[in-house]
Every structure is written in C-alpha cells, then in structure tokens.
Amino acid sequence: MPLAYKEVMPRLIITEKPNVAKRIAEYLGSPKVERQGQVTYYQVDDVYIAPAVGHIFGLKQKKHGWGYPVFDIDWAPSYQVSPASAFTKKYLDVIKDLAKKCDSFINACDYDIEGEVIGYNVVRHACNTDPYGKNVKRMKYSTLTKDSILNAYKNLSPIDRRMAEAGLTRHMLDWFWGINMSRALSQAVKSAGKFTTLSIGRVQGPSLRILAQREKKIGEFTPQDFWEVTLDCIKDKIGFTAIHVEEKFFDEKKALAVKEKCGNTAVVLKAEKSQYKQNPPAPFDLTTLQTEAYRHHGISPAETLNIAQTLYTNAYISYPRTSSQQIPEDIDVKKIIGMLGKQEDYHILCEKLFSKNQLKPANGRKKDPAHPAIHPTGEVPKKLGDRDWKIYDLVVRRFLACFGDPAIRQTVNVLLENNGEQFKAEGKTTVEANWHVYYGPYAKFEEVTLPELKENDVVDVRKINFEAKKTQPPKRYSPAGIVRELEKKDLGTKATRSQIIEILFKRGYVHGKSIEVTPLGMRVVDTLTKYCPQVLSEKMTRRFEKEMEEIQEGKLRREDVVAEAEKTIQDISVEFKKKEREIGSALVETLGSTMDKIHYLGDCPTCGKKLVVRHSRAGKQFIGCTGYPNCTHTQPLPQGKLERDGECKHCGGVQMKSIKKGKRPFIFCLNPNCPGRREWGKSPQDAVEKGLEEGKPLAGDFPKKSIVKKTAVKKKTTVRKKSAVKKT
C-alpha cells in the first residue's frame, strides 16, 4: 500500500534491530531496499528506516589505566569499547550517512529504558542532533503488528526525557560499580600474588549474598529424626491414606506404641466437604512467565527472556519486558482470540471462549506504565523451534485462561479413629475445570479422590505403616526462584535479573540447577562482609533503584544521583585499599581450586592430567594441559565466548557452545576422535571456524529447529497432533 503519512522533509526512523526495520518499512508502504556494504536499510518516499543492533554506543574510560576508583567516562562507539562489538561499526556508519540527508528523527527502538538510551545515543552522537529537540520524536508500541506500528507512526510522541535520563543514570551507576569494584577485587588478588579477573556489581553483590545466606542455612542445618504412622485404608474399593494427627513423632517409642495400638478397622469421626472458587490466573508479566517456563519446561529465565524477545520481534507476542499483569480495554481481545482460533491448536478453545456472554480478563494487581501484560498478537507463527514453540504455547494458553470462568475445587477433610488414636485424610478434586481447560497441560493440581464417607462409617485398614524420616534443610534456589526473590526484594529490574544470575554462574560463584554457591562465591561474600559490607548491601542497592525511579518521575536529577554514587564508591574504595592485602589473601585460598573446576575440560590423552582453557600471549584461547611444560598437548578452540554445554551424545566428551554476537550459537565436541565430528578443514580449528561460517555443527547439534505449519481452520477440524510439527 502507498505510504499513508507523506513527509515534506526527509526523516530517519531508527530501530533497535534489523528485522524490526524491515517490518516497519513494509508496513509504511512499498519500501525501496538499499544496501551499504553488508547493512540493509529502507526508503519509503522521504522516510529512511535504518537499524541499530542494540547498543551501538557504550561507556568508556577517557584515559587508559587500571586504577580505581575511576569516574572519567564518556559515551563512545561500541566498537571502540569492546572488540566483540566490531560488527556494530558498519551499522553506525550507515546511520551517520543517512543522518546527513535528514532533518528529523524518530526513535522506534523498544519502548523501555534501554530503547530510550539506544535512541538517545544514536540521535546525539551519530546524528549530531539534540535528542530532546523538537525534530526528534518517539514511536511507542507494545507489539510489532501492522496496526500497532501504523498507529504509533501516526501518533508520534515527544522523547521521554525522564526515561532517557533514568536510563543514562543506570548505565553510569552500573559502570561505576561494576568496573571499580571488579578492579578492586582483581587488584586485591594481585597483591596476594595471583593474576585473575574477579567481578562484583551493584546488584551482583546483594544477589550473591542472598544465595550465600541460603547456602549457610543449609550447611548449618542439623537434621532431626522423626517417625510417621500412616494407615492404608479402603472403602467401597477406593483406597486412601490417613496420617496420624500428630504427623511427626520425634519420640520413636511413642510412635511405635501408636503403631502397635492400631487395629484393622477405623471409624469415621467426621467427614467435611467444602467447595471453593479458584480464580483464573492473571496474564503474564515477565517474572511469572520465566517462573512458569522453568516449572513446566526447565527453560532458564535468561533463555525464556531471549525466546520471548524473538517471538516479540517476529510479531507473535507483545513486548516481554513488562511488569504488568493487565490487559487494558483498548486491546481488541476479540480480534486476537479470533485470529488464534485459526490455528488448529487453539480453534476449539477459542470457539468455547466466544460462547461466553462476556470476555473480561482476570487482570492482576501489577501495572507497568509503558506496556500491557504479555499476550499473543494473533499472528500465525510460520516457523518456530521446539523451545520457541513451548514459550509461545505457554503465552497463548495463559492468555486464553485469563478469560475463563473460575474453576470449582472441592476438599474433603476426614477424621478417623483407630483404637483411640486419631488419623486424618484429605481429598482434593476438581469439580468444574473451567479455566483449567484453556491452560491445558500447565494447569497441574493435586487430585486425591476419597470414597464417599460419613460419620460412623467403618473403613478397613489394609496396612499400618511406620516410617523413619529426617527433617530436611531449606531448598536451594532454582534460577526462577532467585529471580522471584530479587523481584520481591526490589533488586535489579525485570529485564536484568536473569542476566545477573547468569553472570554469577559465569564468574564461578555459583553452579547447578539447584543453585549452589561455590567455595569461591562463599569466600567472596565472607570476605566482603568482613572488610567491605557496603558492596553487598541490599539497602544501598534498593536506595539507588528508588532514586532512578524518582528520576523517571521527575523528582530527582541525574547529576545528583550520579554525584551521590561517586561519593559512595569513593568512600568504599578508600576502605578497600586499606585492607587490600587481607582481602586478596582471603580470596586466593579458594581461587585456584574453584577456577580449576570451572576451566576443567577433561583429562589429557597424553599424560592424564587436567585439560583447561589457556590463553596465548597474543590473547588467543586454546586447550592446554596442566602438566605443561612436561606435557605440551594442546587443542585449538574457536575464539570468542565459550560455554560448557553438557556431554556430547556421540562420545560422552565435553561439549562446548561458541557464542558470537549476531550469529547462532555453535555447539561442538572437544574430543578430536569423536565419531560425530565432521571434517571441513585441515585441522579441528579450521573445521570449527568453517562450521561457524557455514552454520553447521562440528559434533553434537545446533538447537533443534522445527517448522510449525499453521493453516486456516475449516468448519470441521481437529486439534493438531504432535506429528504435525516437523523437524528440519
């Protein structure tokens, strides 16, 4: 269609990602596709649409040096800040060239604090324009659907100055804390004769402390023996279990006496039924989505956010970084449900919803000033990977469920007597499923059916059970559990909490699905608690979070909050330097053993000692033997970020994941003799690099991809079977 909003002067629309630029251009009209080198941008009449690739500007120290504290920083192109961001230069160059042709600019990045900062920096530094000027506007949208984008373009807003100022403040504070405190820790270790990089951040510190406190409770826990006495009963061919009303006997003799006293029948003293309404769940905010994804699929919070972001970028769901649990009235839910009904998986459910007199969502209490709760757009997915589909399905079913009627649940509480001893049993059943039907496999509730019982009924006792048990320590946090805890304590933001936990894993401070703090992590917390407790302070972190919110509300100025942070870090640094050697000595004790575990990649095939990641003088990483110089065994590695990725399915060896910005993760096996290895080059290194370029696995596999074929539903249809999902 032709461009609906003809512009007199050329203008530049800046998006956060390339595929968003393409989508917006196609919505505005019939775009002319242009290329400058490897970068694609678009022109629709007098409007240019060009992408950034996330943050193309970052904070950088003005002068070289590794001392601390340091506060002389400024924004610089990301490719000058980090070699890993070299690919951003070509995008920056395109924006600079286009900016010379334009008189006005539109920030069409995601409508959140980070999107505001990205747009601010691009307009200011790449376009050489006042980011708060009258010729700079904002597109605000929560979905990347055509209607939403055209509406945002038609109703441009001024730049949200307060949001931008809050975002700039957050970046500065995170840099101040992260760089200065990490340098302080590393310098302390260096003073004790070791050379390694340790990090601690503004939210990392309190987060690690929370995990360490739970670890200490587990370590200090002393289990107690106790005994349970239960009855296996039967009535009308329906079996059930009743437990003694005392539940836990801490006196074995008393428990044995109760067991010996019991006979082969029991009498019902009381049987009470009660029903209650179980309201449908609220729509997803980000934390609840991450929690449910981990509970049902074992997908980590960080991966859930990444998948949700991809689904959003493809216009399948709304913006995921939201704290809202509300679907506002201006969202056309009937239209969305109608579009979802065209998919075989949801056709019957959507028809069932349309039979209701009213479609009113069960909104939760949490709000977000910028975005609604996470919901599907109704767009039919064309191609989704297995895990992408799981998150999409979870979002859709949660959305449908929030329009369902309350479920009716029934509880039955029974009190039994057996030779003077009282036992109790509880039944739990669903009487009317209602919203459970829409939530499908995610509506999991305990179902315990008891026989019909009334007062004075006699039940047979098939078996009297006497079981010894021990009290259990507190459970460790799961990745989703610690994200919930951080939200409850107002630490971090909805968008950063999962990333913070990932950093703790990468630093070797924690490990495991049930998060266990490593000896190094415990030592960091113990040492900082003793010598520099402010670094771990929840109260101080919350204070700065609150102040950044007040900047966004217009109650505080950025300059004042930054000045306060500088003074706080300056004071901490003075105290830290006084105790640098003591801190370093305390950390060194556990540093070596923990790092060995982190970097251990198997046993050397030549001498049997440990293989670890090493770095050459040129900074290149490779696998080396800890037996060097007596053993010179080495293996090549692809350069860039590497993570362990479990065991190779072909040989059981260590499997690694190579991660490069802008490319799909590449999974390969370290075993040079692995039967799954494919030779594309003369050496394993050549094979790895070539595999990365061609998008092929060396050994192991890429994450499985699947094609989900969705077709319009005819009048007679059935729910799509699993076999409809084809693997590619």
DAPE-V767845 format. One record per residue. RES is the residue in one small letter. PHI is phi in degrees with one decimal (999 if undefined). Layout:
res->[RES:RES]
phi->[PHI:PHI]
This chain:
res->[m:p:l:a:y:k:e:v:m:p:r:l:i:i:t:e:k:p:n:v:a:k:r:i:a:e:y:l:g:s:p:k:v:e:r:q:g:q:v:t:y:y:q:v:d:d:v:y:i:a:p:a:v:g:h:i:f:g:l:k:q:k:k:h:g:w:g:y:p:v:f:d:i:d:w:a:p:s:y:q:v:s:p:a:s:a:f:t:k:k:y:l:d:v:i:k:d:l:a:k:k:c:d:s:f:i:n:a:c:d:y:d:i:e:g:e:v:i:g:y:n:v:v:r:h:a:c:n:t:d:p:y:g:k:n:v:k:r:m:k:y:s:t:l:t:k:d:s:i:l:n:a:y:k:n:l:s:p:i:d:r:r:m:a:e:a:g:l:t:r:h:m:l:d:w:f:w:g:i:n:m:s:r:a:l:s:q:a:v:k:s:a:g:k:f:t:t:l:s:i:g:r:v:q:g:p:s:l:r:i:l:a:q:r:e:k:k:i:g:e:f:t:p:q:d:f:w:e:v:t:l:d:c:i:k:d:k:i:g:f:t:a:i:h:v:e:e:k:f:f:d:e:k:k:a:l:a:v:k:e:k:c:g:n:t:a:v:v:l:k:a:e:k:s:q:y:k:q:n:p:p:a:p:f:d:l:t:t:l:q:t:e:a:y:r:h:h:g:i:s:p:a:e:t:l:n:i:a:q:t:l:y:t:n:a:y:i:s:y:p:r:t:s:s:q:q:i:p:e:d:i:d:v:k:k:i:i:g:m:l:g:k:q:e:d:y:h:i:l:c:e:k:l:f:s:k:n:q:l:k:p:a:n:g:r:k:k:d:p:a:h:p:a:i:h:p:t:g:e:v:p:k:k:l:g:d:r:d:w:k:i:y:d:l:v:v:r:r:f:l:a:c:f:g:d:p:a:i:r:q:t:v:n:v:l:l:e:n:n:g:e:q:f:k:a:e:g:k:t:t:v:e:a:n:w:h:v:y:y:g:p:y:a:k:f:e:e:v:t:l:p:e:l:k:e:n:d:v:v:d:v:r:k:i:n:f:e:a:k:k:t:q:p:p:k:r:y:s:p:a:g:i:v:r:e:l:e:k:k:d:l:g:t:k:a:t:r:s:q:i:i:e:i:l:f:k:r:g:y:v:h:g:k:s:i:e:v:t:p:l:g:m:r:v:v:d:t:l:t:k:y:c:p:q:v:l:s:e:k:m:t:r:r:f:e:k:e:m:e:e:i:q:e:g:k:l:r:r:e:d:v:v:a:e:a:e:k:t:i:q:d:i:s:v:e:f:k:k:k:e:r:e:i:g:s:a:l:v:e:t:l:g:s:t:m:d:k:i:h:y:l:g:d:c:p:t:c:g:k:k:l:v:v:r:h:s:r:a:g:k:q:f:i:g:c:t:g:y:p:n:c:t:h:t:q:p:l:p:q:g:k:l:e:r:d:g:e:c:k:h:c:g:g:v:q:m:k:s:i:k:k:g:k:r:p:f:i:f:c:l:n:p:n:c:p:g:r:r:e:w:g:k:s:p:q:d:a:v:e:k:g:l:e:e:g:k:p:l:a:g:d:f:p:k:k:s:i:v:k:k:t:a:v:k:k:k:t:t:v:r:k:k:s:a:v:k:k:t]
phi->[999:-70.6:-62.7:-79.6:-124.0:-67.4:-103.2:-78.6:-106.6:-60.0:-135.1:-117.8:-97.8:-107.3:-109.2:-82.8:-142.0:-59.2:-68.8:-72.2:-59.6:-61.7:-64.5:-62.7:-59.8:-66.7:-70.7:-75.9:170.7:-104.6:-72.9:-88.6:-87.8:-117.1:-131.8:-126.6:66.4:-96.1:-100.9:-101.2:-134.9:-136.3:-134.1:-124.9:55.5:-97.9:-115.5:-102.3:-123.6:-132.5:-96.2:-89.9:-131.9:72.4:-75.1:-102.8:-132.2:-140.7:-81.3:-141.0:-66.0:-68.4:-113.3:-73.3:147.6:-120.6:-77.0:-148.4:-80.2:-134.5:-131.3:-84.0:-124.4:-154.7:-77.6:-141.0:-54.2:-57.8:-68.2:-86.9:-84.7:-141.7:-58.4:-66.2:-102.1:-57.9:-65.8:-74.5:-60.5:-66.5:-72.6:-62.9:-61.7:-63.5:-62.2:-59.6:-66.1:-68.3:-60.3:-66.9:-92.4:-113.1:-108.6:-141.2:-138.3:-126.1:-85.4:-110.8:-71.7:-49.7:-83.1:-155.0:-61.1:-65.7:-63.0:-66.7:-68.3:-58.2:-63.5:-56.8:-68.0:-64.4:-65.0:-72.0:-94.8:-92.7:-98.1:51.6:-130.9:-62.8:-65.5:-105.2:-71.8:-68.9:-89.8:-118.6:-124.6:-126.5:-96.3:-116.2:-150.5:-113.5:-135.8:-99.5:-83.6:-61.5:-60.1:-65.4:-68.3:-64.2:-65.1:-65.5:-71.7:-72.4:-117.2:-65.7:-114.7:-66.4:-62.5:-79.5:-60.7:-64.5:-64.5:-62.9:-63.4:-64.6:-67.2:-62.6:-63.2:-60.0:-62.2:-65.6:-65.0:-63.7:-66.1:-55.1:-69.9:-62.1:-71.1:-66.5:-72.2:-68.4:-64.1:-62.3:-63.9:-63.8:-67.2:-63.8:-64.6:-62.1:-65.1:-97.6:94.8:-114.0:-127.8:-158.3:-104.6:-113.7:-134.9:-152.6:-125.8:-61.3:-107.1:-56.3:-58.6:-59.9:-64.5:-63.8:-64.1:-60.6:-65.5:-68.0:-62.7:-65.3:-61.9:-66.3:-61.7:-66.1:-65.9:-86.7:-69.8:-110.8:-68.0:-112.8:-76.8:-147.6:-130.7:-116.4:-119.1:-128.8:-117.7:-90.7:-110.3:-147.6:-150.0:54.0:67.1:-110.4:-90.4:-158.0:-115.5:-120.7:-110.8:-58.5:-61.9:-76.6:61.2:-110.0:-97.9:-94.5:-116.9:-61.7:-62.7:-64.1:-64.0:-62.6:-62.8:-64.2:-60.3:-65.6:-75.6:-74.7:-110.5:-96.0:-139.0:-139.6:-110.4:-77.2:-86.5:-158.0:-140.7:-117.8:-106.0:-148.7:-116.4:-146.3:-87.4:-112.2:-65.6:-64.1:-74.2:-71.3:-59.3:-73.0:-96.2:-62.6:-61.6:-67.4:-62.1:-63.1:-64.8:-67.7:-64.1:-72.5:-65.4:-94.1:-122.3:68.9:-87.4:-64.6:-55.9:-64.7:-68.8:-58.9:-62.7:-62.5:-65.8:-61.3:-63.8:-65.1:-62.1:-65.6:-61.8:-88.2:69.5:-89.6:-135.6:-79.3:-58.8:-84.4:-82.0:-127.1:-104.9:-81.2:-119.2:-130.0:-103.1:-69.0:-67.4:-78.2:-86.7:-78.7:-68.4:-63.1:-64.9:-63.4:-64.0:-61.8:-69.5:-63.1:-65.3:-78.3:-91.9:-57.2:-62.6:-120.7:-58.2:-63.9:-64.1:-68.7:-61.2:-64.2:-65.5:-67.9:-79.2:-74.9:-70.5:-143.1:-109.4:-125.3:-72.0:-84.9:-64.0:-88.7:-84.2:-73.8:-123.2:-139.1:-66.3:-102.0:-140.0:-79.4:-62.9:-68.5:-149.1:-72.8:-91.0:99.3:-60.5:-83.7:-63.6:-93.0:-151.1:-134.7:-71.9:-56.9:-73.6:-62.2:-62.8:-61.3:-70.0:-60.7:-60.9:-62.5:-64.8:-62.9:-66.6:-64.6:-61.2:-64.0:-62.9:-70.3:-98.0:-75.8:-76.2:-57.7:-77.6:-110.2:-111.7:-125.6:-117.2:-126.0:-107.9:-117.9:-114.7:-116.2:-123.6:-131.7:51.3:88.8:-101.4:-101.2:-128.0:-131.2:-139.2:-131.7:-105.3:-137.6:-140.7:-97.3:-87.5:-130.4:-70.9:46.8:-64.6:-56.4:-61.1:-73.5:-78.0:57.2:-67.0:-90.1:-92.5:-106.7:-135.1:-65.5:-118.8:-125.6:-95.9:-106.5:-67.7:-68.2:-126.5:-139.2:-55.5:78.2:-64.3:-108.6:-116.6:-81.6:-105.3:-78.5:-154.1:-107.3:-100.3:-128.6:-126.8:-88.1:-138.6:-128.0:-65.1:-107.6:-70.5:-58.8:-75.6:-72.2:-70.0:-86.1:-55.5:-70.8:-64.9:-72.2:-62.8:-61.8:-64.1:-63.9:-64.6:-61.4:-91.2:58.4:-111.0:75.4:-121.4:-56.7:-86.1:-109.9:-60.3:-66.0:-66.7:-62.2:-65.4:-60.1:-63.4:-61.1:-64.4:-66.0:-79.7:81.7:-83.2:-141.4:-158.4:92.0:-67.5:-88.0:-63.1:-109.1:-79.7:-73.9:-54.5:-65.8:-60.3:-64.4:-67.3:-60.3:-65.2:-61.2:-67.3:-69.7:-61.5:-76.3:-104.2:-152.4:-63.6:-60.5:-63.6:-102.9:-72.3:-66.7:-60.3:-66.7:-62.7:-62.9:-61.4:-68.6:-61.2:-63.0:-66.1:-69.3:-64.1:-71.1:-63.4:-66.0:-87.2:82.6:-91.0:-131.6:-101.2:-56.3:-58.9:-70.3:-68.4:-63.4:-62.7:-64.4:-64.6:-59.4:-64.3:-61.2:-67.8:-60.6:-64.2:-63.4:-63.0:-60.5:-67.0:-63.4:-64.9:-64.4:-117.0:-56.4:-65.7:-62.7:-63.0:-61.3:-61.8:-66.5:-74.8:-60.8:-57.0:-110.0:-61.9:-60.6:-65.1:-68.1:-64.2:-60.3:-66.1:-66.4:-89.8:-63.0:-122.0:121.0:-99.1:-67.1:-70.6:-89.4:-122.3:88.8:-79.4:-76.0:-97.4:-138.6:-77.2:-120.2:-127.9:-78.1:-62.9:-82.3:89.0:-81.1:-93.7:-155.7:-94.3:-130.7:-95.8:-70.5:-84.0:-62.7:-90.0:-66.4:-119.4:-110.2:-63.5:-138.8:-138.3:-76.0:-136.3:-66.8:-82.6:106.9:-75.9:-125.0:-135.6:-69.8:-135.3:80.1:-102.0:-70.6:-73.3:-84.4:-130.8:80.9:-76.5:-72.8:-106.6:-119.8:-119.9:-96.8:-120.4:-126.9:-57.6:83.6:-127.0:-67.9:-58.7:-117.5:-107.1:-147.4:-99.2:-81.7:-71.1:-64.8:-103.6:-61.9:-65.6:-87.7:-72.4:-112.7:-91.9:-114.4:-137.2:-77.2:-133.9:-55.2:-62.8:-60.4:-63.0:-61.7:-63.4:-67.6:-61.4:-62.0:-67.2:-86.2:73.3:-113.7:-80.8:-83.6:-154.5:76.4:-149.3:-71.3:-54.7:-56.9:-114.6:-137.5:-104.9:-100.4:-90.4:-116.1:-124.1:-62.6:-91.9:-82.1:-60.3:-105.5:-152.1:-130.0:-68.5:-58.6:-85.7:-54.8:-66.2:-72.3:-89.9:-98.6:-88.5:-105.9]
